[in-house]
Amino acid sequence: MPPDPVPTEHQGPPQEPTAADELSVRDEPAPPGGAAPPGAAPRRRGRTVPLVAAAAALGLIAGACAGVLVQAGREPTKLPPLSQGELVRGEDDPPKPLTAAEDRRVRTEGDLRDLLLKKPRGAEKADWLEGSDGWMDLPAYTSLYTDPRGMFEHLLRSEFRRAAITGWEADGGYFVEIRLVQYRQEEVLGAAEAYEGRQLSVREEGAEDWEIPGTGSGRVFVHSRPLDRRGPVALYTAEAYARRGDIAMEIGVSGTRRIDKEVIMDLAERQLERL
């Protein structure tokens, strides 16, 4: 006789699965074989992210269109007036351009040797200039100083460009040497620094000095005593230093007797007139 069935509690009618039940079923891992557990509902793909992105794009477009419409409806903003006032044309005629003879820059850009004083009649060309073409390169010019190497570096920093030289032996028994040293003066006022430095060094030697008329700062110097007494002949010297634009003028006169102020002053004034 078969056993009696075990009595069970009354479960009531079958109930619909709730949302929590569905989530619990969906979150269960799939079996190793890849088959879904029996009774599990297929998982749906989420559409929340595409919807949010589309809404953000539409919001940006709508905001841009609204901004354009608002700006188009506004009155145009007036620009501020210019700070420069109205220019008034002068009644006088404009100045005439300088001729080649009047334009100092035209003369100094040419052959610098043409601006040197010419040897006077009866004077002999200085023997130390034999074979010279009237130009002095940088090494030759720095050899005139007691520290050629230091002077070489200084002139490079001062933007040395070129130098022209002339000289002669005058009838009065003295020797004349004139140098025109030109500087580029792109970043440094080389000509101004050169003649100011030379004036300072000559003053320290105790020479008498006078201003060259019309130059403002050009001066002539006369030494009342010979510079070197150890040689066979004592030489007296006089010097002149001035500047015209980018050209520094250097004049030296030497002789066995004291040089008159009028001699060096006349040479300086005539040389400056050619510049």
C-alpha positions in Angstrom: 0.0 0.0 0.0 1.6 3.2 -1.1 2.5 5.7 1.6 0.2 8.6 2.2 1.2 11.8 0.6 2.8 14.3 2.9 0.5 17.2 3.5 1.7 20.6 2.4 0.7 24.0 3.4 -1.6 25.8 1.2 0.4 28.1 -1.1 -2.5 29.9 -2.6 -2.7 30.8 -6.3 0.5 31.4 -8.2 1.9 35.0 -8.0 3.4 37.1 -10.7 7.2 37.7 -10.4 8.1 41.1 -9.0 10.8 43.5 -10.3 13.1 42.5 -7.5 12.8 38.9 -8.5 13.6 39.8 -12.1 16.7 41.7 -11.1 17.9 38.9 -8.9 17.4 36.5 -11.8 19.2 38.8 -14.3 22.1 39.4 -12.0 22.8 35.6 -11.6 25.9 34.5 -13.4 25.5 32.4 -16.5 26.3 28.7 -16.2 29.6 27.6 -17.6 28.0 26.2 -20.7 26.7 29.6 -21.6 23.0 28.5 -21.3 20.8 30.7 -19.3 19.2 29.3 -16.2 15.7 28.0 -16.7 13.1 30.6 -16.3 15.5 33.6 -16.6 14.3 36.4 -18.8 16.6 37.8 -21.5 18.7 40.9 -20.5 17.8 44.2 -22.2 20.4 46.7 -23.5 20.4 50.0 -21.7 19.3 53.2 -23.6 20.0 55.7 -20.9 23.4 56.9 -22.0 22.4 57.6 -25.7 19.3 59.5 -24.5 21.4 61.7 -22.1 24.0 62.5 -24.8 21.3 63.4 -27.4 19.6 65.7 -24.9 22.9 67.4 -24.1 23.6 68.0 -27.8 20.2 69.4 -28.4 20.7 71.7 -25.4 23.9 73.1 -26.8 22.4 73.7 -30.2 19.3 75.4 -28.7 21.5 77.6 -26.5 23.7 78.7 -29.5 20.7 79.5 -31.6 19.1 81.5 -28.8 22.4 83.5 -28.3 22.5 84.4 -32.0 18.9 85.5 -32.0 19.5 87.7 -29.0 22.6 89.3 -30.4 21.0 89.9 -33.8 18.2 91.9 -32.1 20.5 94.2 -30.2 21.6 97.6 -31.4 25.2 97.6 -32.8 27.8 98.9 -30.4 29.5 102.1 -31.5 33.3 102.0 -31.6 35.2 104.5 -29.4 36.7 107.5 -31.2 40.3 107.5 -32.3 42.7 109.1 -29.9 44.5 111.1 -32.6 43.0 114.4 -33.4 42.4 115.8 -36.8 45.6 116.6 -38.7 45.9 120.1 -40.0 47.9 120.6 -43.2 50.5 123.3 -42.9 50.3 126.4 -45.2 54.1 126.6 -45.7 55.9 124.7 -48.5 57.5 121.5 -47.4 61.3 121.6 -46.9 63.3 120.8 -49.9 65.4 117.6 -49.8 69.1 118.0 -49.1 71.5 117.8 -51.9 74.4 115.4 -52.0 76.7 118.2 -50.9 74.4 119.1 -47.9 73.6 115.6 -46.8 76.4 114.6 -44.3 75.4 110.9 -44.5 76.0 110.8 -48.2 79.5 112.1 -47.8 80.4 109.8 -44.9 79.1 106.7 -46.7 81.5 107.3 -49.6 85.3 107.0 -49.7 86.4 108.1 -46.3 89.8 109.1 -47.6 88.3 111.9 -49.7 87.3 113.6 -46.4 90.8 113.9 -45.2 92.7 117.2 -45.4 95.0 117.4 -48.4 98.7 117.7 -48.0 99.6 121.4 -48.2 101.9 122.6 -50.9 105.6 122.3 -50.1 105.0 119.6 -47.5 106.4 116.1 -47.9 104.4 113.0 -47.4 105.2 111.3 -44.1 107.8 108.5 -44.6 105.8 106.2 -42.2 103.0 106.2 -44.7 105.1 105.0 -47.6 103.3 102.2 -49.4 100.0 102.9 -47.6 96.8 103.4 -49.6 95.3 105.6 -46.9 93.4 102.9 -45.1 94.1 101.4 -41.7 92.7 98.0 -40.8 91.9 97.0 -37.2 95.3 95.4 -36.4 97.2 98.4 -37.8 95.1 100.8 -35.9 95.4 99.0 -32.6 99.2 98.8 -33.0 99.2 102.5 -32.1 98.3 101.8 -28.5 100.3 100.4 -25.7 97.9 97.4 -25.2 97.0 96.4 -28.8 95.3 93.2 -27.7 93.0 94.9 -25.2 92.3 97.7 -27.7 91.5 95.2 -30.4 88.8 93.6 -28.2 87.5 97.0 -27.1 87.1 98.2 -30.7 85.3 95.0 -31.7 82.7 95.7 -28.9 82.6 99.4 -30.0 81.6 98.3 -33.6 84.7 99.6 -35.3 84.0 99.9 -39.1 87.0 101.5 -40.8 89.8 104.1 -40.5 91.5 106.4 -43.0 94.8 108.1 -42.4 97.0 110.8 -43.9 100.1 112.7 -42.8 102.9 115.0 -43.9 106.0 116.8 -42.8 105.5 120.5 -42.7 108.0 123.3 -43.4 107.9 124.4 -39.8 109.8 121.3 -38.7 106.8 119.4 -37.3 104.9 116.3 -38.4 101.1 116.0 -38.9 99.0 112.8 -38.7 95.2 112.8 -39.2 93.0 109.8 -38.7 89.3 109.5 -39.3 87.8 106.4 -37.5 84.3 105.4 -38.4 82.0 103.2 -36.3 78.8 101.4 -37.2 76.9 102.7 -34.1 74.1 100.1 -34.4 74.0 99.3 -30.7 76.9 101.3 -29.3 77.9 105.0 -29.8 81.4 104.0 -30.6 82.5 107.4 -32.1 81.4 109.3 -29.0 83.0 106.8 -26.6 86.3 106.8 -28.6 87.0 110.5 -28.6 85.7 111.0 -25.0 88.1 108.3 -23.8 91.0 109.8 -25.7 90.3 113.3 -24.2 90.2 111.8 -20.7 93.6 110.1 -21.1 95.3 113.2 -22.5 93.9 115.3 -19.6 95.5 112.9 -17.2 98.9 113.7 -18.8 98.6 117.3 -17.8 98.2 119.0 -21.2 96.6 122.4 -21.7 93.3 122.2 -23.6 90.9 124.5 -25.4 87.5 123.9 -26.9 87.2 123.7 -30.7 84.6 126.4 -31.7 81.3 125.0 -33.0 81.8 121.4 -31.7 80.5 121.6 -28.1 82.9 119.0 -26.8 85.7 118.8 -29.3 89.0 120.0 -27.8 92.7 120.5 -28.7 95.5 119.7 -26.3 99.1 121.1 -26.2 101.8 119.5 -24.1 104.2 122.0 -22.7 106.8 119.4 -21.9 108.2 116.6 -24.2 106.6 113.3 -23.6 109.7 111.2 -23.9 113.1 112.7 -22.8 115.0 109.4 -23.1 115.4 109.5 -26.8 118.1 111.4 -28.8 115.6 114.2 -29.6 112.9 115.4 -27.3 109.5 115.6 -29.1 106.7 117.9 -28.2 103.2 117.0 -29.1 99.7 118.5 -29.6 96.5 116.6 -30.2 92.9 117.3 -31.2 89.8 115.1 -30.7 86.3 115.7 -32.0 83.3 113.9 -33.5 81.0 114.3 -36.4 78.2 111.7 -36.4 79.7 108.2 -36.6 83.2 109.5 -37.3 85.8 110.3 -34.6 88.6 112.7 -35.7 92.1 112.3 -34.3 94.9 114.7 -35.1 98.4 114.5 -33.8 101.2 117.0 -34.3 104.8 116.5 -33.1 108.0 118.5 -33.4 111.2 119.4 -31.6 109.7 122.6 -30.3 106.5 123.3 -28.4 103.6 123.2 -30.8 101.6 126.5 -30.9 97.9 126.3 -30.1 97.1 128.0 -33.4 98.7 125.2 -35.4 96.7 122.4 -34.0 93.5 124.5 -33.8 93.7 125.4 -37.5 94.1 121.8 -38.5 91.2 120.7 -36.3 88.8 123.4 -37.7 89.6 122.8 -41.3 89.3 119.0 -40.9 85.9 119.3 -39.3 84.7 121.6 -42.1 85.3 118.7 -44.5 83.1 116.4 -42.4 
